Amino acid sequence: MRALGPIVAGIVALVLLANSALFTVDQRQNAIVFQLGEIREVVTKPGLHFKWPLIQNVRYFDTRILTLDDPDPQSFITSENKPVLVDAFVKWRISDPREFYIAVGDERGAGSRINQTVNGLLRDEFGKRTVHDVVSGERDEVMSKVRERVEQDAKKIGVTIVDVRLKRVDLPDTVSSDVYRRMDSERKRAAAELRSTGGAEGERIRADADRQREIIVAEAYRDAQKVRGEGDAKAAAIYAAAFQQNPEFYSFYRSMEAYRTSFRGRNDLLVLEPNSDFFRYLRDSAGRAGGKK
């Protein structure tokens, strides 16, 4: 029994030694192996790895996208010397663990460095623009420039900037009313200008439509008169041809048409002499002046 004690102790020691000699790197992590405080190796491949016990230790760094979001909005001054409250966030990840550890040590140090850089760049960009520009006009341009310059600085500390966004740009109460009044007046001016332009365009369209209508009516009247004239000419030709074939019948027919037109109603009245030529066929069917009445 006494011999088993040293054996068990040896086995336990070996297990502890093996456990301290092995370490695991998750696929969401990178690891740095230190030997007596100095960087010995950077492990980027996930899985089980070996290190020397006692003299080497391991430190892990997250490779996922991290978010830097300051809970308190920052106050910046525009080119008009008016304050604005800006709430921004940054998406970033560790791309070079060795450079990251040497430059900032940990995520807190990196966050502080990135936050200072972003705030400084935002202060510069907002200082070049008016309140109207930063509130509604050039936010995308501001974010693009800040991201580009932050990324250049972040490479020095082994960090890659994924995105920089402005969540909110607010105005203090003392500034909001003035800005909103100016924006309201500008919108009203733009609306009045659009209405004026639309009214002028409408008048032009109506005038053009009226001109085209007059042209169409005139051309239609001209064509109608032309057709009517051609019809009258054909009718006259037909009448003339009929008159030549039987002048007496033609004269009788025209007189009947005149009678029908003149005595269309019961109250129609004509005052004529009895021997008027109008009553020629009423006096005699042959149209002779000496016929019976």
Secondary structure, DSSP 8 states (H G I E B T S, - for coil): -TTHHHHHHHHHHHHHHHHHHEEEE-TTEEEEEEETTEEEEEE-S-EEEE--TTTEEEEEEE-S-EEEE-SS-EEEE-TTS-EEEEEEEEEEEES-HHHHHHHTSSHHHHHHHHHHHHHHHHHHHHHTS-HHIIIIISHHHHHHHHHHHHHHHHGGGTEEEEEEEEEEEE--HHHHHHHHHHHHHHHHHHHHHHHHHHHHHHHHHHHHHHHHHHHHHHHHHHHHHHHHHHHHHHHHHHHHHHHHH-HHHHHHHHHHHHHHHHTSSTT------TT-GGGHHHH-TT--TTS--
